Amino acid sequence: MTEKKNTSYPKEKVNILFLENISDAAVRNFKDAGYTSVRKLGGALTEDDLVREVKDVHLLGIRSKTQITPRVLEAAKKLQAIGCFCIGVNQVDLKSATHQGVAVFNAPYSNTRSVAELVIGLSIMLIRRIPDKNKAAHEGLWQKEAKGSYELRGKTLGIIGYGNIGSQVSVLAEALGMKVIFYDVITKLPLGNAVAKKTLKDVVAQADIVTLHVPENNTTKNMINKNTLKHFKKGSILINYARGEVVDLEALRKSILEGQISGAAIDVFPWEPEKNGDRFQTPLQDLPNVILTPHIGGSTEEAQMNIGDDVSNKLYQFLEMGVTIGSHTVPPLSLPPQEGTHRILHIHKNVPGVLSEINTELSKHNINILAQYLKTNDDIGYVVLDVDRKISNTAFQLLKEVKNTIKVRLLY
């Protein structure tokens, strides 16, 4: 990101706002590329505060706490793109972002290793009942015994969700001598000796440890509930480092107290505090052999640096060249630069006739299109045009007048 291109808009006037203590790598990348108006704030903002802050912002960087609502997007008249410096994009109203032509990027792979390593570590801690022994030692009690403590080797790990993180957990678990079974709603190629199962019940009934790596949606909400917990192998362990709504915590508490589940590690919760130091409550507090962590599954220095580099590069590529690969809203295009041209980006409603009108208007004014690319999704279309430098400003003005236009940007 150190290459400094000449863009149509002065770099010092591009306002970039990063929230939630995003990695300094992101700030450094933009400043190295010549963007000087970069602000970084330490925490999330309320909706009212965001509405005030985003009015003149061109690029916005957030993590998981900041909620991008339709009201926020409506206030952000100059907003070109949002970078979610995390795995998910649940915190952004993607429908509203799409309709306003705001590109939304994230980093779906950058912290997978951090989460996978921690899941293995938690598995060892729980199967050895280390939380209880640790608590006793802190209280001055000596509990040196082997009862209820086991090795991971030879045990069965059940993975629900065999995506980027689940598959890495699978590889690490096999390296420790575990058997791996998994369930995913989409057919996935097993890695190593892992075995796919047909149903979730097939996995939880056979696994000594069950780890969840699924997204949060209508099909996964409370997927681990009082009914599914009855099918778990007695004495098994549950790990949830996925999403907070996936597990019914009251049902899990009861299952632990009854001895159906012998231990659990939970990192994500249906409700989480807004900031560090706030009070936090969950039904799983004060239970035996339970590890509770404050949503830090992917929080390592390496992961945050990787995420900072990944998302800031996607934002930069969009800002400098119109590249939308990885966007959840604007259709994906990656375009080589054309020598001797100016590039215009046109985002419009996906209705018939827009591209025809674009070409007709430019043709009327004898504007030569040297290259043209179009991609659409259900809601919007994205056109990139490389036109003759001498008449690019005329082309820009004409494209602004095309019916169903959402956004037009003269890139360079």
VOGU-3710 file (C-alpha; in Angstrom, 3 decimals, decimal comma):
1> mtekkntsyp> 0,000/0,000/0,000  2,953/2,335/-0,267  2,338/3,218/-3,936  0,980/6,772/-4,223  -1,453/7,152/-7,108  -2,928/10,370/-8,441  -6,629/10,298/-7,687  -9,247/12,794/-8,776  -9,953/13,735/-5,167  -7,100/15,197/-3,054
11> kekvnilfle> -5,892/12,592/-0,598  -5,667/15,095/2,226  -9,421/15,685/1,885  -10,361/11,991/2,154  -11,655/11,589/5,703  -10,979/8,196/7,280  -12,394/7,250/10,695  -11,336/4,116/12,584  -13,240/3,080/15,725  -12,783/0,459/18,448
21> nisdaavrnf> -8,998/0,695/18,664  -8,354/-0,825/15,252  -4,770/-1,961/14,676  -2,220/0,779/14,039  -1,270/-1,214/10,927  -4,395/0,139/9,221  -3,600/3,733/10,153  0,003/3,324/9,062  -0,973/1,818/5,713  -3,143/4,771/4,752
31> kdagytsvrk> -0,704/7,388/5,976  2,110/5,693/4,068  -0,072/5,931/0,961  -0,480/9,693/1,379  -3,805/9,920/3,224  -3,351/12,386/6,083  -6,882/12,805/7,457  -7,010/9,570/9,469  -8,687/9,551/12,901  -8,587/6,641/15,330
41> lggalteddl> -10,896/6,385/18,346  -10,564/3,849/21,129  -14,134/2,614/21,552  -17,455/2,079/19,829  -19,918/4,941/19,360  -23,646/5,093/20,017  -25,982/5,577/17,082  -26,448/9,276/17,933  -22,698/9,838/18,169  -22,121/7,971/14,903
51> vrevkdvhll> -24,703/10,057/13,094  -22,781/13,171/14,112  -19,347/11,736/13,312  -19,932/10,184/9,878  -21,346/13,165/7,994  -18,048/13,966/6,259  -16,426/10,509/6,460  -15,418/8,719/3,250  -14,061/5,501/4,785  -15,228/4,024/8,098
61> girsktqitp> -13,451/1,252/9,993  -15,219/-0,636/12,795  -15,063/-3,869/14,748  -17,912/-5,927/16,213  -19,411/-3,461/18,727  -20,289/-0,586/16,403  -23,766/-0,924/14,900  -24,197/0,551/11,416  -27,947/1,179/11,166  -29,995/2,627/8,290
71> rvleaakklq> -30,055/5,925/10,189  -26,266/6,018/10,357  -25,958/5,208/6,660  -28,502/7,864/5,761  -26,398/10,448/7,609  -23,163/9,335/5,904  -23,687/11,114/2,593  -20,015/10,927/1,586  -19,381/7,368/2,748  -17,774/5,167/0,094
81> aigcfcigvn> -16,887/2,046/2,071  -16,997/0,385/5,491  -14,227/-1,887/6,705  -15,250/-4,428/9,342  -11,957/-5,278/11,041  -13,226/-8,661/12,212  -14,628/-11,911/10,803  -18,320/-11,025/10,542  -20,465/-8,220/9,135  -23,545/-8,777/11,316
91> qvdlksathq> -23,141/-5,312/12,814  -23,817/-3,627/9,475  -27,262/-3,285/7,917  -26,133/-4,760/4,612  -29,428/-4,108/2,834  -29,233/-0,383/3,519  -25,535/-0,297/2,653  -26,255/-2,029/-0,651  -29,058/0,355/-1,577  -26,763/3,311/-0,901
101> gvavfnapys> -23,861/1,837/-2,850  -21,530/1,574/0,146  -18,983/-1,215/-0,191  -18,596/-3,355/2,950  -15,431/-5,402/3,493  -14,254/-7,701/6,292  -11,451/-10,141/7,130  -12,968/-13,629/7,141  -9,673/-15,513/7,416  -7,198/-13,342/9,317
111> ntrsvaelvi> -7,797/-14,599/12,865  -8,671/-18,225/12,153  -5,386/-19,512/13,551  -5,820/-17,558/16,786  -9,257/-19,069/17,394  -8,212/-22,572/16,364  -5,221/-22,627/18,702  -7,324/-21,426/21,629  -9,980/-24,093/21,028  -7,302/-26,776/21,294
121> glsimlirri> -5,896/-25,162/24,436  -9,347/-24,995/26,019  -9,974/-28,631/25,153  -6,847/-29,632/27,079  -7,717/-27,419/30,055  -11,272/-28,697/30,325  -10,616/-32,401/29,791  -7,993/-32,163/32,570  -10,420/-30,123/34,758  -7,795/-27,425/35,189
131> pdknkaaheg> -10,310/-24,620/35,960  -11,393/-26,371/39,164  -7,826/-27,156/40,246  -6,744/-23,605/39,464  -9,607/-22,147/41,516  -8,793/-24,427/44,453  -5,110/-23,506/44,365  -5,959/-19,805/44,433  -8,135/-20,477/47,455  -5,302/-22,287/49,206
141> lwqkeakgsy> -6,566/-25,845/48,625  -4,296/-28,613/47,322  -6,142/-30,971/44,953  -3,586/-33,299/43,405  -5,563/-36,125/41,801  -6,034/-37,834/38,447  -9,742/-38,629/38,814  -11,772/-37,107/35,997  -8,665/-35,941/34,107  -7,988/-37,333/30,640
151> elrgktlgii> -5,682/-36,974/27,638  -6,913/-35,602/24,334  -5,205/-38,396/22,433  -7,726/-40,976/21,272  -10,743/-38,804/22,086  -13,295/-37,680/19,509  -13,662/-34,029/18,608  -16,973/-33,005/17,054  -16,908/-29,847/14,946  -20,170/-28,087/14,076
161> gygnigsqvs> -19,396/-25,840/11,124  -16,452/-26,969/8,982  -15,449/-23,609/7,550  -12,260/-21,578/7,828  -11,885/-22,019/11,588  -13,493/-25,432/11,974  -11,231/-27,010/9,376  -8,108/-25,559/11,035  -9,236/-26,929/14,399  -9,641/-30,264/12,643
171> vlaealgmkv> -6,015/-30,304/11,464  -4,612/-29,304/14,854  -6,753/-31,871/16,660  -5,556/-34,716/14,445  -1,963/-33,681/15,094  -2,656/-34,354/18,777  -4,011/-37,810/18,045  -7,723/-37,014/18,173  -10,434/-38,487/15,990  -12,401/-35,783/14,190
181> ifydvitklp> -16,016/-35,847/13,065  -17,941/-32,845/11,777  -21,269/-31,589/10,531  -21,891/-28,720/8,112  -25,032/-27,724/6,223  -22,889/-27,479/3,081  -20,934/-30,447/1,775  -17,265/-29,897/2,652  -14,134/-31,803/1,708  -12,733/-33,409/4,883
191> lgnavakktl> -9,136/-32,633/5,752  -6,869/-35,433/6,937  -8,895/-38,305/8,393  -11,878/-36,202/9,477  -15,265/-37,812/8,839  -18,402/-35,907/7,817  -21,642/-36,821/9,588  -25,143/-36,405/8,214  -26,693/-34,603/11,188  -25,769/-32,503/14,183
201> kdvvaqadiv> -27,134/-35,234/16,457  -24,747/-37,763/14,918  -21,835/-35,549/15,959  -22,879/-34,616/19,508  -23,845/-38,188/20,366  -20,335/-39,472/19,558  -18,021/-36,587/20,456  -16,111/-36,206/23,715  -15,665/-32,515/22,912  -18,002/-30,450/20,717
211> tlhvpenntt> -16,804/-27,123/19,308  -19,076/-24,698/17,443  -17,968/-22,647/14,425  -21,183/-21,464/12,785  -22,539/-18,043/11,768  -25,396/-16,337/13,569  -28,652/-16,531/11,632  -32,197/-17,836/11,960  -31,112/-21,447/11,486  -28,395/-21,367/14,153
221> knminkntlk> -30,115/-19,369/16,913  -30,302/-21,608/20,021  -29,235/-24,611/17,951  -27,755/-25,951/21,185  -30,816/-26,060/23,439  -32,370/-28,335/26,045  -33,405/-30,824/23,370  -30,051/-31,043/21,565  -28,174/-31,170/24,880  -30,026/-34,392/25,737
231> hfkkgsilin> -28,333/-36,026/22,746  -24,806/-35,062/23,852  -22,586/-37,870/24,996  -22,756/-37,946/28,801  -19,778/-36,161/30,334  -18,817/-34,397/27,111  -17,488/-30,848/26,805  -18,972/-27,926/24,847  -16,940/-25,042/23,397  -18,610/-22,026/21,809
241> yargevvdle> -16,246/-19,496/20,258  -18,640/-18,740/17,399  -21,673/-16,520/18,072  -23,550/-15,647/21,252  -27,055/-16,603/20,127  -26,078/-20,147/19,152  -26,334/-21,656/22,666  -29,233/-21,487/25,137  -27,173/-20,648/28,223  -29,908/-21,465/30,760
251> alrksilegq> -30,274/-24,915/29,230  -26,497/-25,357/29,261  -26,326/-24,377/32,932  -28,916/-27,003/33,819  -27,110/-29,612/31,736  -23,830/-28,915/33,544  -25,441/-29,076/36,988  -27,094/-32,388/36,073  -23,772/-33,833/34,873  -24,798/-34,330/31,244
261> isgaaidvfp> -22,090/-31,836/30,238  -18,854/-32,028/32,239  -17,334/-28,730/31,156  -17,721/-25,756/28,861  -15,790/-22,830/27,417  -17,833/-19,853/26,247  -16,429/-16,708/24,645  -19,531/-15,145/23,075  -22,819/-14,237/24,704  -26,322/-13,048/23,710
271> wepekngdrf> -25,611/-9,830/25,585  -22,139/-8,362/25,988  -20,995/-5,147/27,718  -20,285/-2,090/25,596  -16,802/-1,482/26,978  -14,079/-2,872/29,192  -14,799/-2,582/32,906  -18,592/-2,809/32,574  -20,417/-5,324/34,733  -21,176/-8,643/33,056
281> qtplqdlpnv> -23,577/-11,408/34,008  -24,297/-14,836/32,565  -26,060/-17,970/33,874  -22,751/-19,840/33,566  -20,913/-17,952/36,278  -19,776/-19,966/39,340  -20,211/-23,343/37,639  -17,577/-26,109/37,904  -15,132/-26,685/35,031  -16,384/-23,705/33,032
291> iltphiggst> -14,105/-21,178/31,311  -15,641/-17,811/30,445  -13,750/-15,328/28,278  -14,762/-11,818/27,071  -15,079/-12,376/23,303  -11,320/-12,699/22,769  -11,200/-15,823/20,597  -9,463/-14,008/17,754  -7,788/-11,350/19,872  -4,064/-11,833/19,437
301> eeaqmnigdd> -1,459/-9,307/18,343  -0,855/-11,334/15,181  -4,546/-11,551/14,321  -5,188/-7,852/14,846  -2,196/-6,951/12,688  -3,335/-9,359/9,954  -6,871/-7,984/10,089  -5,553/-4,420/9,993  -3,502/-5,186/6,886  -6,211/-7,235/5,167
311> vsnklyqfle> -9,142/-4,835/5,541  -7,134/-1,654/5,021  -5,767/-3,102/1,774  -9,288/-3,901/0,565  -10,409/-0,355/1,399  -7,346/1,063/-0,323  -7,842/-1,021/-3,470  -11,446/0,161/-3,673  -10,513/3,785/-3,074  -7,649/3,803/-5,583
321> mgvtigshtv> -8,802/1,404/-8,320  -12,455/0,564/-7,704  -11,685/-3,061/-6,790  -14,618/-4,653/-4,930  -13,414/-8,232/-4,468  -14,552/-9,305/-1,006  -17,356/-6,752/-0,740  -20,655/-7,938/0,751  -22,680/-5,225/-0,962  -21,177/-3,958/-4,217
331> pplslppqeg> -20,728/-6,637/-6,919  -17,145/-7,983/-7,160  -14,859/-6,530/-9,821  -11,071/-6,403/-10,076  -9,768/-4,298/-12,920  -6,311/-3,702/-14,355  -5,494/0,000/-14,906  -5,675/1,256/-18,467  -2,911/3,527/-19,744  -3,943/6,986/-20,887
341> thrilhihkn> -7,469/6,848/-19,442  -9,564/8,218/-16,632  -11,669/5,780/-14,615  -15,268/6,402/-13,542  -17,222/4,231/-11,127  -21,007/4,086/-11,508  -23,284/2,346/-8,998  -26,948/2,109/-9,910  -30,147/0,264/-9,157  -30,262/-3,082/-10,917
351> vpgvlseint> -33,080/-2,313/-13,341  -33,214/-2,886/-17,111  -31,819/-0,242/-19,415  -29,212/1,494/-17,248  -26,168/0,252/-19,158  -27,892/1,044/-22,449  -28,585/4,610/-21,269  -24,972/5,022/-20,142  -23,637/3,971/-23,533  -26,217/6,033/-25,420
361> elskhninil> -25,441/9,236/-23,525  -21,702/8,840/-23,938  -22,091/7,989/-27,597  -24,186/11,115/-28,206  -21,290/13,223/-26,973  -18,655/11,257/-28,917  -17,026/9,992/-25,745  -14,851/7,007/-26,482  -15,067/4,164/-23,934  -11,728/2,398/-23,910
371> aqylktnddi> -12,804/-0,274/-21,415  -16,053/-1,090/-19,638  -16,950/-3,638/-16,965  -20,314/-4,470/-15,393  -21,294/-6,708/-12,502  -24,697/-6,909/-10,823  -26,345/-8,480/-7,807  -30,044/-8,631/-6,931  -30,194/-4,965/-5,934  -27,497/-2,923/-7,655
381> gyvvldvdrk> -25,222/-2,807/-10,657  -21,608/-1,679/-10,668  -20,066/-0,285/-13,853  -16,436/0,723/-14,249  -15,579/2,779/-17,301  -12,192/3,824/-18,586  -12,636/6,825/-20,893  -10,465/9,268/-22,819  -8,731/11,704/-20,453  -9,697/14,780/-22,469
391> isntafqllk> -13,404/14,303/-21,924  -13,603/12,437/-18,622  -15,201/15,382/-16,775  -17,963/15,567/-19,366  -18,526/11,826/-19,053  -18,650/12,149/-15,273  -21,378/14,797/-15,432  -23,399/12,798/-17,947  -23,258/9,648/-15,799  -24,558/11,565/-12,791
401> evkntikvrl> -27,733/12,290/-14,742  -28,452/8,665/-15,731  -31,734/7,398/-14,268  -31,482/5,060/-11,236  -27,964/6,256/-10,431  -26,923/5,757/-6,803  -23,313/6,938/-6,845  -20,769/8,131/-9,372  -17,091/8,652/-8,609  -14,362/9,979/-10,911
411> ly> -11,530/7,808/-9,699  -8,529/9,159/-11,614
//
